[in-house]
């Protein structure tokens, strides 16, 4: 049960993070905007941001489920 809850909230957190990024700058600005120095791929930045949002939502869901 906890894994299903974590997975659901992980996906929802990732989608909400993506939607906030798109509202803030739009997809074109996100894709072609300024990037830190180096040859790191834009997918790495998207991936780490979405992973962070998903982990945050999933962990909060687990804590709230535990408190209940």
C-alpha positions as protocol buffer text, in pm:
chain_id: "A"
residue {
  index: 1
  type: UNK
  ca { x: 0 y: 0 z: 0 }
}
residue {
  index: 2
  type: UNK
  ca { x: 279 y: 242 z: 85 }
}
residue {
  index: 3
  type: UNK
  ca { x: 456 y: 176 z: -245 }
}
residue {
  index: 4
  type: UNK
  ca { x: 139 y: 244 z: -445 }
}
residue {
  index: 5
  type: UNK
  ca { x: 85 y: 569 z: -254 }
}
residue {
  index: 6
  type: UNK
  ca { x: 447 y: 673 z: -304 }
}
residue {
  index: 7
  type: UNK
  ca { x: 435 y: 592 z: -676 }
}
residue {
  index: 8
  type: UNK
  ca { x: 112 y: 786 z: -727 }
}
residue {
  index: 9
  type: UNK
  ca { x: 240 y: 1095 z: -547 }
}
residue {
  index: 10
  type: UNK
  ca { x: 581 y: 1066 z: -714 }
}
residue {
  index: 11
  type: UNK
  ca { x: 414 y: 1086 z: -1057 }
}
residue {
  index: 12
  type: UNK
  ca { x: 185 y: 1370 z: -946 }
}
residue {
  index: 13
  type: UNK
  ca { x: 477 y: 1563 z: -798 }
}
residue {
  index: 14
  type: UNK
  ca { x: 680 y: 1523 z: -1115 }
}
residue {
  index: 15
  type: UNK
  ca { x: 390 y: 1643 z: -1332 }
}
residue {
  index: 16
  type: UNK
  ca { x: 325 y: 1940 z: -1103 }
}
residue {
  index: 17
  type: UNK
  ca { x: 694 y: 2033 z: -1116 }
}
residue {
  index: 18
  type: UNK
  ca { x: 686 y: 2016 z: -1495 }
}
residue {
  index: 19
  type: UNK
  ca { x: 372 y: 2230 z: -1508 }
}
residue {
  index: 20
  type: UNK
  ca { x: 530 y: 2493 z: -1281 }
}
residue {
  index: 21
  type: UNK
  ca { x: 839 y: 2503 z: -1501 }
}
residue {
  index: 22
  type: UNK
  ca { x: 624 y: 2546 z: -1810 }
}
residue {
  index: 23
  type: UNK
  ca { x: 414 y: 2823 z: -1653 }
}
residue {
  index: 24
  type: UNK
  ca { x: 723 y: 3010 z: -1536 }
}
residue {
  index: 25
  type: UNK
  ca { x: 909 y: 3013 z: -1862 }
}
residue {
  index: 26
  type: UNK
  ca { x: 728 y: 2827 z: -2134 }
}
residue {
  index: 27
  type: UNK
  ca { x: 858 y: 2522 z: -2310 }
}
residue {
  index: 28
  type: UNK
  ca { x: 1071 y: 2714 z: -2560 }
}
residue {
  index: 29
  type: UNK
  ca { x: 1244 y: 2914 z: -2289 }
}
residue {
  index: 30
  type: UNK
  ca { x: 1306 y: 2596 z: -2091 }
}
residue {
  index: 31
  type: UNK
  ca { x: 1444 y: 2417 z: -2395 }
}
residue {
  index: 32
  type: UNK
  ca { x: 1658 y: 2697 z: -2537 }
}
residue {
  index: 33
  type: UNK
  ca { x: 1718 y: 2909 z: -2227 }
}
residue {
  index: 34
  type: UNK
  ca { x: 2049 y: 2977 z: -2062 }
}
residue {
  index: 35
  type: UNK
  ca { x: 2226 y: 2671 z: -1933 }
}
residue {
  index: 36
  type: UNK
  ca { x: 2513 y: 2639 z: -1689 }
}
residue {
  index: 37
  type: UNK
  ca { x: 2862 y: 2606 z: -1835 }
}
residue {
  index: 38
  type: UNK
  ca { x: 2959 y: 2273 z: -1980 }
}
residue {
  index: 39
  type: UNK
  ca { x: 2817 y: 2024 z: -2223 }
}
residue {
  index: 40
  type: UNK
  ca { x: 2557 y: 1875 z: -1991 }
}
residue {
  index: 41
  type: UNK
  ca { x: 2244 y: 1773 z: -2176 }
}
residue {
  index: 42
  type: UNK
  ca { x: 1919 y: 1963 z: -2114 }
}
residue {
  index: 43
  type: UNK
  ca { x: 1752 y: 1632 z: -2022 }
}
residue {
  index: 44
  type: UNK
  ca { x: 1981 y: 1605 z: -1719 }
}
residue {
  index: 45
  type: UNK
  ca { x: 1847 y: 1937 z: -1585 }
}
residue {
  index: 46
  type: UNK
  ca { x: 1486 y: 1841 z: -1656 }
}
residue {
  index: 47
  type: UNK
  ca { x: 1538 y: 1495 z: -1513 }
}
residue {
  index: 48
  type: UNK
  ca { x: 1693 y: 1608 z: -1187 }
}
residue {
  index: 49
  type: UNK
  ca { x: 1427 y: 1875 z: -1137 }
}
residue {
  index: 50
  type: UNK
  ca { x: 1141 y: 1635 z: -1207 }
}
residue {
  index: 51
  type: UNK
  ca { x: 1303 y: 1367 z: -991 }
}
residue {
  index: 52
  type: UNK
  ca { x: 1335 y: 1615 z: -706 }
}
residue {
  index: 53
  type: UNK
  ca { x: 972 y: 1720 z: -732 }
}
residue {
  index: 54
  type: UNK
  ca { x: 857 y: 1361 z: -745 }
}
residue {
  index: 55
  type: UNK
  ca { x: 1068 y: 1255 z: -449 }
}
residue {
  index: 56
  type: UNK
  ca { x: 946 y: 1550 z: -244 }
}
residue {
  index: 57
  type: UNK
  ca { x: 579 y: 1469 z: -311 }
}
residue {
  index: 58
  type: UNK
  ca { x: 630 y: 1096 z: -258 }
}
residue {
  index: 59
  type: UNK
  ca { x: 813 y: 1137 z: 70 }
}
residue {
  index: 60
  type: UNK
  ca { x: 558 y: 1386 z: 202 }
}
residue {
  index: 61
  type: UNK
  ca { x: 283 y: 1135 z: 112 }
}
residue {
  index: 62
  type: UNK
  ca { x: 463 y: 860 z: 304 }
}
residue {
  index: 63
  type: UNK
  ca { x: 507 y: 1083 z: 610 }
}
residue {
  index: 64
  type: UNK
  ca { x: 143 y: 1194 z: 600 }
}
residue {
  index: 65
  type: UNK
  ca { x: 31 y: 831 z: 562 }
}
residue {
  index: 66
  type: UNK
  ca { x: 244 y: 736 z: 860 }
}
residue {
  index: 67
  type: UNK
  ca { x: 99 y: 1016 z: 1074 }
}
residue {
  index: 68
  type: UNK
  ca { x: -254 y: 911 z: 989 }
}
